[in-house]
Amino acid sequence: MRTTHLLPRRLALREALVVLALLAVPPLAGPLPGTVTPAAAATAATSEQPPAGDIRTRVEAVPGMRVIAERPAAPGYRFFELAYRQPVDHRHPANGTFDQRLTLLHRSADSPMVLYTGGYDLITSPDFRAEPTLLVDGNQIVTEQRFFGESRPDPADWSKLDIRQAASDHHRLIQALKPLYDGRWISAGVSKGGMASVYHRRFYPHDVDGTVVYSAPHNVDDRDDSAYDTFLARVGTPACRAALETVQRELLLRRDGMVARYEEWAAAQGRDFTVIGGADKAFELAVLRAVPMYWQYGAPDCAGVPAPTASTEDLYAWLDRTSGLANYTDETLVPLTPYFYQLGTQLGYPQYRTPHLAGLLRHPGVQDVRTYVSRDIPLRFQPHAMADIDRWVRTEGRGLLFVYGEIDAATAERFRLGPGSRDARVLVAPGTNHRARIASLAPEDATRATATVLRWAGR
């Protein structure tokens, strides 16, 4: 199996493992951290009782919903951290529950609602508003995906982590909150979050009026990764591609000193390499990931790529900036186990050919997704999963807007439309990487895309 979407650093530990750039409490084990207990709620009620019809009162009245906290927000908005009780298995809802975390940015009950996910753990900033939320000036829900962050069943039955179960989480949440919001609903997500938004639409196509999907890879056939290799052979200029391949070779030629430095840093930071299997293996993987990661978050002119004559310190610093050396340690990988589990069971995981590194690699198969997942968690790939999604998009997909960056490796295998796709479009932002947005598109495309989103929102 072969991926391009090891993601950016902190806001993309929510968007996943890059520059790679994020336990649910059992139902009877007590409140989630920050939850207002009945005693505290009674005390608060004596000093300030929300009026009837107040949004907090209405949210708290939703069965299974709890307000963890209300935090200050921008003028005209209210911001809540919530927990919603979900079945571990939507097919057998009596077999246990877990609390899915989410946030609600409330503007008004009749404004459009944007359901956003980054695909990983929860974005908790009251200041965060996704691009569609800004465009429609609406309300916003941000979800944490099942098994990520604190939204994890205990015990964790990994067989219950699949795209349909996660889609059912969104469906059930929408059904719970739609009675509170009379406006149109739009879903959106970036990278893995964009993928999750499409999967939700496949299983529940009528939940929302439209979906904006940013920078989402779509690995239909996990046995064939040639599209990624072709992309890397053509993206940018010949001089830029040559510079990246040269720096990869130079990093491996100086491997021993760099690995020693890597181990010294890890020891000082209290970081380990148990999952990957050692610092040398982790270093090699970081070097292999450097080129696709550069195109995911770098510039088209290869600005800042060091020459082969650069000092070891400069080469090491560039690799760390580009591939994120901390990303290959247990402390980053273990929280991201759900991500790699999904890659290894349904989503697919591209690997890249590197003939220019012949004779310099020591760890065959290191790019395989199994490298990132503890051996006590089984991985059995389901090749039909993405083929089914692809069929739906091409034959039945409605109200879908896909936005990609021209130099982003995720563009190599992107979602494609078919004869049955309706009110759907795939747009590519020139000279843009994984951070592509509607605002990044060429002016005519941006105008049409904005008009589409506003139409979906009833604006």
N, C-alpha and C positions, 0 to 999 in steps of 0.2 A: 504493500500500500504506500501511496505517496502523498505536504500541505503548503499552501502559501500563507495561511493565516495564523502564524504565531504573531500575536498582536502588539500595540505600543505599551508604554510603561504604566503609569498609575491610573489615569482615566481610562486606559485600556487594559488594565488588569480587569477592568469592567468590560473592555472591548477586546482583550485577552492577553496573550503572552508575547509582548515585544519589549521593545527598545528599552521586547515582545509585547504592548500597549496601547481581586478584585475581589449551628447544629440545632437545626430546629429543636426547640424545647418540646418534649413530648406533651401532648394535650393536657395531661393531669399533673405535670411536674411543676406547675407554677407559672407566673406571668413571664413574658419575654422581657429582656433587659429594657428598662425605661417604661414599661407598661404601668398605667395608673391602676393601682389596686383598688378594690371596692372601698376600703377604709379611707384611702387618700381621696378618692372621688367624692365620698360623702363629705369630707372636710372641705374640699373645693366647692362643693355645691352650696354650702352655707354662705360662702363669700361671693360667689359669682355663678349664677345659674344661667346657662345659655337659653335664649328665647326659643319658644316653639318654632320649628321650621329652620332653625339655625343649621348650617351645613354639618357642623360637628355632631349635633344631635341626630341628624338624619343618617350620617355615616355610621354612628355607633349603633343605630337601630337595625343595620343590615345584619342578618343572622350570620354568625361566624366571623364578623369583622371587629377588630379592636383598634382603638387609637392608642398607639404607643406614646406619641408626643405630638404636640402642636408647637411649631417653631416660628419665629418671626420671618416674614416674607416681604417682598416688595410691596409698595402701596397698591391697594386694590386687589391683593391676593391673600389667601391663607394657605398655609403649608402644613401638611400632616404626614407623620410617619405611621404606617398602618401595618397590621398583620391580619391575614385572611386565612381561615381554616380551609385547607384543601385535602381531598382524599389522596392518599399515597398512590392508589390505583383507581383511576376513574371508571374502569370496567367493573371493579368490585369495591364500591365506596365504603362498605362496612369494614374493610380490612385495614383500618388505621388512618390517621390523618397527620398532617404537619402544618405548620404556619408559614405561609408565603409572605415575605415582606414586600412592601410597596410604599410609594409616596404618592400623595395627592396634592397637586397645586391647584387650588380652587380659585376661579375668577367669578363665574356666575353659573347658575343652573341651566341657563338657556344658551350659553356659549358652546362652541364646538369642543369636543374632547379629543385629545391626542393620547393614545396608548403607546408608550415608548419603552423599548428595552435595549440595553447595550449587549444583552446576551449572556451576562455573567452575574456578578453580585450587584448590590444595589448602589445606585448613585443617590446620595442622601443630601446633596446641597440644595437649599431652598432657591438658590440663584440659577440653578441649571434649567434651561428651557431649550428643548430640541428645536431645530430649524422649523419644522411644520407648526409647532406651537407658537413660535414667533410670527410666522406668516399669517396664521388664522386668528391670532390674539386670543387663544383659548385656554381651557383647562388642560391639565396634564397629569396622567398617571405614569409612573415609572415602576417597572416590576423587576424583582430579583427572580432569576430563573431557578426552577427546582434543582436541588442538590448543591447550589452555589451559596456561598456566604452562610447566613443563618437559616436559609430556607431548605434545610436538609432533614428528611425523615430520620428518625432514630429508632431502630437500627436502619442503616442505609442499604436498601435492597436495590442494587444497581440495575436489575432487570426492569425497574420501574422508571428508569431514566431513558425516555425515548421521545421522538419528536411529537408523537400523538398525545402522550401524557402531558407534555409541556403545552401543547396547543389547547388541550382541554382545561389546563389551569387558566389560560387567558380567556377562554370561552366562558368558563364559570364565573370568573371575576367580572367580565363585561355584563353578563346577565344579572349579577348582583347589584351593579352600580348604574346600569342604564336607567332604571326608574328614577334616579336622582338627577339625571342630566338629560334634558330634552333636545339638545342640539345634535348635530351630526357627529359621527365618530370616525376618526382616522387612526390607523396604526402606523408605526415607523420604527426603524431600527438600523443600527450601523454594524456592518461586518457580520459577526455571528448573530447579533441582534436582528439584523435585516433578514438573515436566513430564517430565524425563528418566526419573524413576522409573516414570511411567505408560507411557512409550514402551518401556521395558525389559519391562514386564509384557505389553504388547501382542504383542511378538515372542517372549517367553519366559515365558508365563503361569504356568508351574509352578516357576520358579526359587525363589520365596519363598512364604511362607504368608500374607502380607498386606503391604499398602503404605499408608503414611501420607503424604498429599500436602498440603503446606501452601501456601496463597496462590498457586496455580498458574494463570496465565491459560491460556485455551484458545480461540485465535482460529480458529474452524472455517472461516469464509469471509472471506478477507482483503480481499474487495471491499466488505464491509459492516461499517463501524465504528459504526453508529448506536447500538449498545448502550452504547458508551462515552460518547457524547454524551448519551444519555438518563440514564445514571448520574450524570454530572457536573451535570446539570440538576436532580437530585433529592436528591443526597447532602447531609447537613448541613441547616442552616437557611437560609432565604432571605437573611437578613442576612449570614451567613457566606459564602455563594456570591457575594453582591454585593461584599463586601469583597475577595475574591480577584480578581474581575474588575476592580475599581477599581485595585488595586495593580498588576495587569498593565498596564493602560493608562498608569498614572503612570510605570512603569518605561520604557516605550517613549517617552513624551513627554520624558523626560530622557535619552534614549538617548545622545546625543553625549558628554556628560560622563562617563557611566558606561562607555561603550566605551573612552574614553581612559584611564580608571582601570583597566579590565580589561587593556588592552594594557600599561600600565605595570607592573601586577602580574605579567603573564606574562613580560615581559622580565626582571624582577628574579628570577623563579623559573626562568628558562631553559626556558620552555614555549612551544610553537608551535601554530599553527592551520592547518597544511598540510592535514590531512584534511578539516576542516570547510570551510575556504576563507576564513579571516579572522575577526578578533575580532568585527566587527559581525554577521556571520552567526551566530557562536557565541552571542553575547549574545541575539540574537532567538530562537534555538532554546531557550536557557535560560529565557527568559520564557515561551515557549509551553509548555514542560514544567513550569512552576512549579505550575500548578493540579493536574494529575494527580499530580505528585510530592508536593504538599502532602497530598493525601488518602491517598497511599500511606504516609506516615510522620508526618502531623500529628495534631492533636487535633480532635474534632468541633465544638468551640466557636470555632474560628479564633483561639485565644489566640495572641498574638504577631504577628498579621498587622498591619503598620503602616497607619496612616491615610494618605490621599493628601497630607496636609499634613506628613508626616514628612520629615526631612532626607534629602538624597540619600545620605548615609552610611548612615542606617538602612535605607533602601530597598535599597541595594546589599548590605548585610550580610544582610538577609532573603532576598534572591534567592540569595545564596551558600549560606546555610544550607539553603534549600529545594530548590534545583535543582542546587547543587554546581557552581560555575563551573569548577573544575579538571577536571570530567568531560568538558568539550568541547574539551580540548587533546589534542594528539597523544600526550602522555606517558600519558594515561589510555586514550585510544581505541585506540591500536595494540595493546596487550596484550588488548583486548577485541574485536579483529577477529573471532575465531571466533564470539563471541556475535552480533554484527550480521550476520555471514555466515549463520548459521543462521536468524535472523529473516528475512533477505531471500531465503532459498531454500526454507524449509519451514515455519517457525513462525508467520510473519505478523507484521505491525508496524502497530498502530493509529495513526492520525493523528486529531487532534481539531479539530472545527469551532470557530472563534473569531470569530463575527460581531461581537462587542463590540470587536474590535481592527481593524475595517475602517478603512483609510486610514493605519494605523500600521506595517504590515508591508512590508518591502523585499525579501524573499527568497522568492518563490513556490516551493513544493515543498520547503522546507527540512526539513520533518518526515519526508520520505521516508527509508527506511533506507539508500538509496544515499549519503546525506550522510555516513554514518559509516564507509564502507568505501572504501579506496583504489581508484581507478578501474582499476588493473591487475588487480584480482580480479573475475572475472565473477560476476554474480548473475542466476540464472534461477529464478524462483519455481515451485514444484511444488504446485499447488493441491490435489492429491489427498492429500498427506501427512497433513494434519490431519483431513481428511474421513475417512480410513481409521482414524485413532486414535479419532475420535468414534464411528464405527460400532462399533468393537470395545468401547469402554466401555459403550455402550448395549445391545449385543446379547450380549456374552460376558464382560464385565468381572467379575472375582471378587475378593473380598478387598481392597476399595478403600475407604479413608477419606479424604475430602476435607475440609479445614478452611480456612475463609476468614474474613476480617475484614469486618464490615459496611460500614465506610467506605473500604475499600481499593478502588482503581480496578480491581485484578485481578479483583474479584468481578463486574464488569460482564459479562465473558465468561468464565464458569467452566465446569468440567467438569460435565456433567449426566448423570444416570442414565437408563436406559431399561428396557423390559420384560424384557430379557435379563440385566440387572445382578443379581448375587447377592452377598449378604454385603457390601453396599456402601452407603455413606451420604455425603451432603453436608451439612455442618454449618457454620453461620455464627455467629461470635462477635460479640455485640452491642457496638456502639461501639468496635470494634477495627480497627486498620489492618493493614498488610502483615505485622506481627509476630504475627499470630494464632497461637495454639497451642491444644492441647487444654485447657490450664489456663485459657485465655481464654474458653472456652465457658460458656454458662449451666450452672449446677450439674448439672441432669439430663442435659444433653447430654454434659458432661465425664465424668460417671460412666459413661454408656453407652459413650462412646468409649474410655475407659480400660479398661473390661471387654473391649471388642473386641480391643484391642491385646494385653492379657494372654492372652486366649484364643488368638489367633494364635501367641503365644509359648509356649503350653503352660504358662502360669503359673497 
